[in-house]
Amino acid sequence: MGETVFKTIDTLLESVQNETNDPEQSFKLRTARQLIVLLHERHIAGQDALADVDIDQKSVANLRQLGYFD
C-alpha cells in the first residue's frame, strides 16, 4: 500500500468535492481527505517502526503480503 493508493483516494475525493455545490457534502469530503492524510502518516510511521524491529523472515514475508512493507 504505497503512497499512490493514498494519493489516488485523495484525488478521487477531491474531484467529487470540486463538483459539488452542497456545503455539507463538501465538508464531508474535505474531512474524508483529511482522514486520508492521517492514515497515510500512520502508515508511514508503522512502516518506519517495523523497519527498526528485528523480526524473522517469515513474519517479514507475512507483513509484506499484508501490505505493511513495500
N, C-alpha and C positions, 0 to 999 in steps of 0.2 A: 504494500500500500504506500506508494510513493507520493511525493508532493503533487504529482499530476492528478491523482484522484481527488485530492482536496481542492485543487485549482479548478478541475472540471466541474465539481459540485458548485463551487462558488460562482463560476462563470454562468452555469445554468440558472442559478438563483438570481444572479444579477440581471440576466436578460429578462426574466419574468418581472423582476422588480421595476425595471425600466419601462416595461409595457403597461404597468398598472397605474390607474389614477385613483385607486382607493387607498386612502391614508392608512387604514387599519391593515390591509393586506401588505402594503409597503413596509409597515412597521414589523410585521411578522417575518417577512422576507429578509429585512435588514437584521433582525435578531437571529434568524437561522444562519445568515452569513457570518455573524459574529461568533456563533457557536462552532461553526466550521473552523474558524481561525483558532479557537480554543482547543478543539480536538486535534488539529494539526500540531499545535505547540506541545500538547501532552504526548502525542505520538512520537515526536522528535525526542522529547525528554525520556520517554520509555526506551527508545532505541539507544540513546546515549547510555542509560543506566545498564541495559543489557550488554552493551559493548564492553563495559568495565567489569563485568562479572565473569568469574571463571566457572564455566559450565561445560558439561560433557558434550561431545559432538552429536549424540542422538537428540539431546534437548535442543541444541542449536538447529538441527535439521527440522525438528518439530516446530520450533518458533518461526523458522524461515517459511515453512509451509503455511503457517497461520498468518503470515504477513508481517510479523514483528521485526524481521530483518530483511533488508533489501537484497 
